[in-house]
Amino acid sequence: MTNQAPVVFRDTITSDELKISAVAGKEFARVCRESGEGKGIRIFVTGGSCAGMSCAMGFSERNEPYDRELVGDGFRIYVDAVAMNFLTATEIDYVSDDSGSGFSFQNAFAVIDGGNACASCSASGGGCA
């Protein structure tokens, strides 16, 4: 019989797991401040079919039982534990150019080879667009 340590749920997100640029951090703080007291940013993952996976964000007033949390200067980010598995090593930046501005996720889904589900799905005849 082996003595295995119990699995412990970590409720924090380290900077190695989710990198936030200084510009993105300032923008997260601004939108949290403007959204009202106590609101944080929830990052979640959608999709998973041949169209692939994508990231989305919204406001959240609290963390849920299986959330992981990153606390920055003036902002909080919540990611549920399952989504965090797909977002490990993601870098979030805030970019602004002639076409607009917004958050940019780099290296998202790197743990599953970029999230390109078409490489492994069974659609034939070019079923994935």
Long-range contacts (C-beta under 8 A, 24 or more apart in sequence): 9-66, 9-81, 10-68, 11-63, 11-67, 11-68, 11-69, 12-68, 12-69, 12-70, 12-71, 13-68, 13-69, 13-70, 13-77, 13-79, 13-84, 16-89, 17-84, 17-87, 17-88, 17-89, 18-70, 18-77, 18-79, 18-84, 18-87, 18-88, 18-90, 18-92, 19-89, 19-90, 19-91, 19-92, 20-70, 20-72, 20-77, 20-91, 20-92, 21-91, 21-92, 21-93, 21-94, 23-93, 23-94, 24-92, 24-93, 24-94, 24-103, 25-72, 25-73, 25-74, 25-75, 26-94, 27-94, 27-103, 28-72, 28-74, 28-75, 28-77, 29-72, 29-73, 29-74, 29-75, 31-75, 32-74, 32-75, 32-76, 33-74, 35-59, 38-62, 40-69, 40-75, 40-76, 40-77, 40-78, 41-75, 41-76, 41-77, 41-78, 42-77, 42-78, 42-79, 43-77, 43-78, 43-79, 43-83, 43-87, 44-79, 44-80, 44-83, 45-82, 45-83, 45-86, 45-87, 48-117, 49-117, 49-121, 50-117, 50-118, 50-121, 50-123, 50-127, 50-128, 50-129, 51-117, 51-128, 51-129, 52-109, 52-115, 52-116, 52-117, 52-118, 53-86, 53-108, 53-109, 53-112, 53-115, 53-117, 55-87, 55-90, 55-105, 55-108, 57-103, 85-111, 86-111, 86-112, 86-115
